[in-house]
Amino acid sequence: MDHYQCIQMKDSEDAAILKRFVEKERIFEFLAGLNLEFDQVQVQVRVLGKEDLPSLNETISIIGAEEGRRGVMMNETPMVESSAMLSNAGNMKNVVAENQLNAANK
């Protein structure tokens, strides 16, 4: 979207200001799009409570760390691991069923 806007910059300082403005907008859009399960107070303190707003990458990292911390505190298994475990369990069932079928046919 940013490429479709016609903005005239006079020098590199203007470009730096615009870059930081766009990054702030993306940070706010990212934070606004978070699931409601995130503790909004923690997000505000860890991201918006800093003297200087962190970069977008730092913000994503902070939120990822908060998600990991919350998962440990709530004793939750991350979605990636649990879905991998499900797919592995499904594969194991197929192997067992195939072995039983082969044994029955012998």
OpenMM code with the backbone's topology and positions (N, CA, C; nanometers):
from openmm import Vec3, app, unit

residues = "MET ASP HIS TYR GLN CYS ILE GLN MET LYS ASP SER GLU ASP ALA ALA ILE LEU LYS ARG PHE VAL GLU LYS GLU ARG ILE PHE GLU PHE LEU ALA GLY LEU ASN LEU GLU PHE ASP GLN VAL GLN VAL GLN VAL ARG VAL LEU GLY LYS GLU ASP LEU PRO SER LEU ASN GLU THR ILE SER ILE ILE GLY ALA GLU GLU GLY ARG ARG GLY VAL MET MET ASN GLU THR PRO MET VAL GLU SER SER ALA MET LEU SER ASN ALA GLY ASN MET LYS ASN VAL VAL ALA GLU ASN GLN LEU ASN ALA ALA ASN LYS".split()
positions = [
    Vec3(0.0815, -0.1195, 0.0000),
    Vec3(0.0000, 0.0000, 0.0000),
    Vec3(0.0856, 0.1255, 0.0000),
    Vec3(0.1968, 0.1192, 0.0713),
    Vec3(0.2813, 0.2379, 0.0830),
    Vec3(0.3351, 0.2835, -0.0520),
    Vec3(0.3531, 0.1899, -0.1441),
    Vec3(0.4111, 0.2238, -0.2739),
    Vec3(0.3152, 0.3026, -0.3628),
    Vec3(0.1867, 0.2977, -0.3323),
    Vec3(0.0886, 0.3679, -0.4139),
    Vec3(0.0669, 0.5123, -0.3705),
    Vec3(0.1262, 0.5505, -0.2595),
    Vec3(0.1127, 0.6876, -0.2125),
    Vec3(0.2261, 0.7717, -0.2701),
    Vec3(0.1911, 0.8853, -0.3220),
    Vec3(0.2909, 0.9749, -0.3802),
    Vec3(0.3315, 1.0771, -0.2738),
    Vec3(0.4499, 1.0578, -0.2186),
    Vec3(0.4997, 1.1474, -0.1146),
    Vec3(0.6336, 1.2026, -0.1603),
    Vec3(0.6427, 1.3332, -0.1620),
    Vec3(0.7667, 1.3992, -0.2026),
    Vec3(0.8539, 1.4241, -0.0802),
    Vec3(0.9766, 1.3742, -0.0851),
    Vec3(1.0711, 1.3963, 0.0239),
    Vec3(1.1866, 1.4797, -0.0289),
    Vec3(1.2299, 1.5760, 0.0511),
    Vec3(1.3346, 1.6670, 0.0064),
    Vec3(1.4742, 1.6170, 0.0395),
    Vec3(1.4868, 1.5400, 0.1476),
    Vec3(1.6199, 1.4912, 0.1843),
    Vec3(1.6084, 1.3603, 0.2623),
    Vec3(1.7228, 1.3081, 0.3038),
    Vec3(1.7238, 1.1795, 0.3732),
    Vec3(1.6566, 1.1872, 0.5100),
    Vec3(1.6550, 1.3049, 0.5696),
    Vec3(1.5876, 1.3206, 0.6986),
    Vec3(1.4370, 1.3000, 0.6822),
    Vec3(1.3806, 1.3525, 0.5731),
    Vec3(1.2386, 1.3303, 0.5445),
    Vec3(1.2100, 1.1810, 0.5265),
    Vec3(1.3001, 1.1119, 0.4567),
    Vec3(1.2822, 0.9682, 0.4341),
    Vec3(1.2855, 0.8916, 0.5660),
    Vec3(1.3754, 0.9304, 0.6567),
    Vec3(1.3847, 0.8642, 0.7871),
    Vec3(1.2592, 0.8892, 0.8700),
    Vec3(1.2078, 1.0106, 0.8654),
    Vec3(1.0854, 1.0445, 0.9392),
    Vec3(0.9678, 0.9636, 0.8852),
    Vec3(0.9568, 0.9556, 0.7529),
    Vec3(0.8486, 0.8788, 0.6917),
    Vec3(0.8605, 0.7309, 0.7264),
    Vec3(0.9822, 0.6787, 0.7214),
    Vec3(1.0031, 0.5372, 0.7530),
    Vec3(0.9583, 0.5069, 0.8959),
    Vec3(0.9945, 0.5919, 0.9900),
    Vec3(0.9562, 0.5711, 1.1301),
    Vec3(0.8048, 0.5843, 1.1480),
    Vec3(0.7430, 0.6791, 1.0767),
    Vec3(0.5979, 0.6967, 1.0827),
    Vec3(0.5263, 0.5707, 1.0340),
    Vec3(0.5705, 0.5176, 0.9207),
    Vec3(0.5085, 0.3975, 0.8644),
    Vec3(0.5275, 0.2794, 0.9595),
    Vec3(0.6466, 0.2689, 1.0194),
    Vec3(0.6719, 0.1595, 1.1126),
    Vec3(0.5810, 0.1694, 1.2354),
    Vec3(0.5610, 0.2898, 1.2871),
    Vec3(0.4702, 0.3081, 1.4011),
    Vec3(0.3285, 0.2650, 1.3648),
    Vec3(0.2843, 0.3033, 1.2462),
    Vec3(0.1504, 0.2643, 1.2016),
    Vec3(0.1376, 0.1125, 1.1955),
    Vec3(0.2404, 0.0469, 1.1445),
    Vec3(0.2370, -0.0994, 1.1345),
    Vec3(0.2373, -0.1638, 1.2728),
    Vec3(0.3105, -0.1052, 1.3671),
    Vec3(0.3120, -0.1572, 1.5044),
    Vec3(0.1725, -0.1483, 1.5644),
    Vec3(0.1072, -0.0337, 1.5488),
    Vec3(-0.0270, -0.0166, 1.6048),
    Vec3(-0.1272, -0.1101, 1.5375),
    Vec3(-0.1148, -0.1299, 1.4059),
    Vec3(-0.2032, -0.2233, 1.3363),
    Vec3(-0.1802, -0.3658, 1.3860),
    Vec3(-0.0538, -0.4019, 1.4058),
    Vec3(-0.0201, -0.5351, 1.4572),
    Vec3(-0.0797, -0.5562, 1.5960),
    Vec3(-0.0604, -0.4597, 1.6843),
    Vec3(-0.1122, -0.4713, 1.8209),
    Vec3(-0.2649, -0.4747, 1.8227),
    Vec3(-0.3270, -0.3966, 1.7354),
    Vec3(-0.4737, -0.3941, 1.7298),
    Vec3(-0.5292, -0.5265, 1.6783),
    Vec3(-0.4506, -0.5982, 1.5998),
    Vec3(-0.4965, -0.7243, 1.5434),
    Vec3(-0.4712, -0.8462, 1.6302),
    Vec3(-0.4125, -0.8268, 1.7483),
    Vec3(-0.3849, -0.9404, 1.8366),
    Vec3(-0.5139, -1.0016, 1.8881),
    Vec3(-0.5084, -1.1302, 1.9162),
    Vec3(-0.6233, -1.1993, 1.9759),
    Vec3(-0.6562, -1.1373, 2.1104),
    Vec3(-0.7816, -1.1450, 2.1489),
    Vec3(-0.8249, -1.0882, 2.2761),
    Vec3(-0.7665, -1.1616, 2.3961),
    Vec3(-0.7154, -1.2830, 2.3736),
    Vec3(-0.6602, -1.3594, 2.4853),
    Vec3(-0.5325, -1.2977, 2.5409),
    Vec3(-0.4691, -1.2094, 2.4653),
    Vec3(-0.3500, -1.1425, 2.5165),
    Vec3(-0.3900, -1.0415, 2.6221),
    Vec3(-0.3132, -1.0373, 2.7268),
    Vec3(-0.3361, -0.9412, 2.8341),
    Vec3(-0.2973, -0.8032, 2.7821),
    Vec3(-0.3965, -0.7216, 2.7547),
    Vec3(-0.3713, -0.5908, 2.6946),
    Vec3(-0.2849, -0.5022, 2.7833),
    Vec3(-0.2964, -0.5178, 2.9141),
    Vec3(-0.2146, -0.4375, 3.0053),
    Vec3(-0.0678, -0.4735, 2.9878),
    Vec3(-0.0376, -0.6036, 2.9801),
    Vec3(0.1011, -0.6466, 2.9603),
    Vec3(0.1557, -0.5941, 2.8283),
    Vec3(0.0746, -0.5985, 2.7235),
    Vec3(0.1180, -0.5487, 2.5926),
    Vec3(0.1480, -0.3999, 2.6010),
    Vec3(0.0596, -0.3259, 2.6651),
    Vec3(0.0802, -0.1817, 2.6760),
    Vec3(0.2056, -0.1499, 2.7552),
    Vec3(0.2279, -0.2230, 2.8647),
    Vec3(0.3456, -0.1965, 2.9476),
    Vec3(0.4732, -0.2338, 2.8731),
    Vec3(0.4742, -0.3505, 2.8099),
    Vec3(0.5963, -0.4002, 2.7468),
    Vec3(0.6289, -0.3330, 2.6143),
    Vec3(0.5309, -0.2834, 2.5435),
    Vec3(0.5566, -0.2218, 2.4130),
    Vec3(0.5349, -0.0713, 2.4191),
    Vec3(0.4149, -0.0313, 2.4537),
    Vec3(0.3810, 0.1105, 2.4485),
    Vec3(0.4357, 0.1880, 2.5674),
    Vec3(0.4712, 0.1178, 2.6746),
    Vec3(0.5222, 0.1845, 2.7937),
    Vec3(0.6691, 0.2223, 2.7859),
    Vec3(0.7360, 0.1820, 2.6802),
    Vec3(0.8775, 0.2155, 2.6655),
    Vec3(0.8925, 0.3619, 2.6266),
    Vec3(1.0051, 0.4187, 2.6650),
    Vec3(1.0297, 0.5597, 2.6323),
    Vec3(1.0305, 0.5804, 2.4812),
    Vec3(1.1043, 0.4949, 2.4112),
    Vec3(1.1028, 0.4962, 2.2648),
    Vec3(1.0269, 0.3730, 2.2178),
    Vec3(0.9349, 0.3924, 2.1262),
    Vec3(0.8587, 0.2805, 2.0724),
    Vec3(0.9551, 0.1849, 2.0028),
    Vec3(0.9500, 0.0553, 2.0347),
    Vec3(1.0417, -0.0391, 1.9700),
    Vec3(1.0085, -0.0548, 1.8222),
    Vec3(1.1008, -0.1132, 1.7479),
    Vec3(1.0766, -0.1381, 1.6060),
    Vec3(0.9690, -0.2460, 1.5921),
    Vec3(0.9223, -0.2659, 1.4705),
    Vec3(0.8206, -0.3679, 1.4454),
    Vec3(0.8748, -0.5063, 1.4799),
    Vec3(0.9990, -0.5345, 1.4407),
    Vec3(1.0584, -0.6651, 1.4726),
    Vec3(1.0710, -0.6854, 1.6230),
    Vec3(1.1119, -0.5824, 1.6950),
    Vec3(1.1213, -0.5921, 1.8409),
    Vec3(0.9836, -0.6146, 1.9024),
    Vec3(0.8826, -0.5473, 1.8489),
    Vec3(0.7458, -0.5628, 1.8989),
    Vec3(0.6978, -0.7061, 1.8803),
    Vec3(0.7212, -0.7612, 1.7627),
    Vec3(0.6813, -0.8995, 1.7357),
    Vec3(0.7546, -0.9944, 1.8300),
    Vec3(0.8816, -0.9676, 1.8535),
    Vec3(0.9603, -1.0495, 1.9461),
    Vec3(0.9056, -1.0408, 2.0887),
    Vec3(0.8709, -0.9212, 2.1322),
    Vec3(0.8153, -0.9015, 2.2669),
    Vec3(0.6844, -0.9780, 2.2821),
    Vec3(0.5989, -0.9706, 2.1806),
    Vec3(0.4702, -1.0402, 2.1863),
    Vec3(0.4922, -1.1912, 2.1854),
    Vec3(0.5874, -1.2384, 2.1041),
    Vec3(0.6188, -1.3816, 2.1026),
    Vec3(0.6681, -1.4300, 2.2379),
    Vec3(0.7530, -1.3498, 2.3025),
    Vec3(0.8028, -1.3851, 2.4357),
    Vec3(0.6890, -1.3861, 2.5371),
    Vec3(0.5987, -1.2905, 2.5256),
    Vec3(0.4829, -1.2846, 2.6160),
    Vec3(0.3938, -1.4072, 2.5962),
    Vec3(0.3767, -1.4484, 2.4694),
    Vec3(0.2967, -1.5672, 2.4413),
    Vec3(0.3626, -1.6909, 2.5022),
    Vec3(0.4944, -1.7012, 2.4893),
    Vec3(0.5661, -1.8133, 2.5490),
    Vec3(0.5562, -1.8126, 2.7004),
    Vec3(0.5706, -1.6955, 2.7611),
    Vec3(0.5613, -1.6822, 2.9065),
    Vec3(0.4223, -1.7228, 2.9540),
    Vec3(0.3223, -1.6753, 2.8817),
    Vec3(0.1849, -1.7072, 2.9195),
    Vec3(0.1580, -1.8566, 2.9048),
    Vec3(0.2133, -1.9172, 2.8002),
    Vec3(0.1957, -2.0606, 2.7802),
    Vec3(0.2570, -2.1415, 2.8926),
    Vec3(0.3737, -2.0982, 2.9402),
    Vec3(0.4386, -2.1674, 3.0517),
    Vec3(0.3562, -2.1506, 3.1785),
    Vec3(0.3090, -2.0291, 3.2026),
    Vec3(0.2311, -2.0024, 3.3235),
    Vec3(0.0984, -2.0787, 3.3229),
    Vec3(0.0388, -2.0933, 3.2063),
    Vec3(-0.0909, -2.1602, 3.1946),
    Vec3(-0.0744, -2.3085, 3.1639),
    Vec3(0.0520, -2.3535, 3.1498),
    Vec3(0.0839, -2.4921, 3.1182),
    Vec3(0.0187, -2.5355, 2.9876),
    Vec3(0.0271, -2.4488, 2.8871),
    Vec3(-0.0293, -2.4783, 2.7556),
    Vec3(0.0814, -2.5272, 2.6638),
    Vec3(0.0468, -2.6179, 2.5727),
    Vec3(0.1396, -2.6609, 2.4700),
    Vec3(0.1209, -2.5689, 2.3508),
    Vec3(0.2285, -2.5134, 2.2947),
    Vec3(0.2129, -2.4274, 2.1771),
    Vec3(0.1423, -2.5010, 2.0644),
    Vec3(0.0665, -2.4261, 1.9844),
    Vec3(-0.0130, -2.4842, 1.8771),
    Vec3(0.0717, -2.5637, 1.7790),
    Vec3(0.1884, -2.5150, 1.7454),
    Vec3(0.2725, -2.5832, 1.6475),
    Vec3(0.3100, -2.7210, 1.6994),
    Vec3(0.3510, -2.7295, 1.8242),
    Vec3(0.3903, -2.8578, 1.8808),
    Vec3(0.2711, -2.9517, 1.8921),
    Vec3(0.1570, -2.9004, 1.9360),
    Vec3(0.0418, -2.9880, 1.9538),
    Vec3(-0.0094, -3.0383, 1.8194),
    Vec3(-0.0069, -2.9550, 1.7157),
    Vec3(-0.0520, -3.0015, 1.5849),
    Vec3(0.0468, -3.1011, 1.5267),
    Vec3(0.1763, -3.0820, 1.5529),
    Vec3(0.2762, -3.1781, 1.5066),
    Vec3(0.2564, -3.3112, 1.5774),
    Vec3(0.2225, -3.3047, 1.7058),
    Vec3(0.1988, -3.4274, 1.7806),
    Vec3(0.0769, -3.5001, 1.7257),
    Vec3(-0.0255, -3.4253, 1.6873),
    Vec3(-0.1442, -3.4878, 1.6299),
    Vec3(-0.1116, -3.5555, 1.4985),
    Vec3(-0.0347, -3.4881, 1.4126),
    Vec3(-0.0022, -3.5477, 1.2837),
    Vec3(0.0864, -3.6697, 1.3024),
    Vec3(0.1788, -3.6654, 1.3996),
    Vec3(0.2615, -3.7823, 1.4268),
    Vec3(0.1778, -3.8971, 1.4804),
    Vec3(0.0806, -3.8679, 1.5650),
    Vec3(-0.0067, -3.9716, 1.6188),
    Vec3(-0.0886, -4.0345, 1.5067),
    Vec3(-0.1358, -3.9526, 1.4135),
    Vec3(-0.2114, -4.0044, 1.3001),
    Vec3(-0.1264, -4.0947, 1.2129),
    Vec3(-0.0027, -4.0561, 1.1887),
    Vec3(0.0885, -4.1382, 1.1098),
    Vec3(0.1166, -4.2704, 1.1800),
    Vec3(0.1330, -4.2660, 1.3105),
    Vec3(0.1609, -4.3868, 1.3875),
    Vec3(0.0430, -4.4829, 1.3793),
    Vec3(-0.0797, -4.4301, 1.3858),
    Vec3(-0.1981, -4.5154, 1.3747),
    Vec3(-0.2008, -4.5831, 1.2384),
    Vec3(-0.1650, -4.5088, 1.1326),
    Vec3(-0.1628, -4.5661, 0.9984),
    Vec3(-0.0598, -4.6778, 0.9883),
    Vec3(0.0571, -4.6583, 1.0480),
    Vec3(0.1623, -4.7604, 1.0448),
    Vec3(0.1169, -4.8850, 1.1188),
    Vec3(0.0570, -4.8676, 1.2366),
    Vec3(0.0088, -4.9818, 1.3150),
    Vec3(-0.0993, -5.0562, 1.2380),
    Vec3(-0.1939, -4.9840, 1.1794),
    Vec3(-0.3022, -5.0468, 1.1033),
    Vec3(-0.2466, -5.1217, 0.9827),
    Vec3(-0.1490, -5.0636, 0.9150),
    Vec3(-0.0885, -5.1282, 0.7985),
    Vec3(-0.0147, -5.2553, 0.8404),
    Vec3(0.0572, -5.2495, 0.9516),
    Vec3(0.1274, -5.3682, 1.0010),
    Vec3(0.0295, -5.4788, 1.0384),
    Vec3(-0.0828, -5.4421, 1.1003),
    Vec3(-0.1833, -5.5415, 1.1372),
    Vec3(-0.2452, -5.6042, 1.0128),
    Vec3(-0.2691, -5.5228, 0.9105),
    Vec3(-0.3260, -5.5728, 0.7859),
    Vec3(-0.2292, -5.6682, 0.7179),
    Vec3(-0.1018, -5.6319, 0.7140),
    Vec3(-0.0004, -5.7181, 0.6530),
    Vec3(0.0132, -5.8496, 0.7293),
    Vec3(0.0075, -5.8428, 0.8618),
    Vec3(0.0184, -5.9639, 0.9433),
    Vec3(-0.1026, -6.0548, 0.9209),
    Vec3(-0.2193, -5.9962, 0.9028),
    Vec3(-0.3411, -6.0747, 0.8816),
    Vec3(-0.3396, -6.1416, 0.7446),
    Vec3(-0.2793, -6.0776, 0.6448),
    Vec3(-0.2757, -6.1314, 0.5092),
    Vec3(-0.1692, -6.2395, 0.4925),
    Vec3(-0.0763, -6.2524, 0.5856),
    Vec3(0.0316, -6.3519, 0.5715),
    Vec3(-0.0122, -6.4865, 0.6118),
] * unit.nanometer
topology = app.Topology()
chain = topology.addChain("A")
for resn in residues:
    res = topology.addResidue(resn, chain)
    for name in ("N", "CA", "C"):
        topology.addAtom(name, app.Element.getBySymbol(name[0]), res)
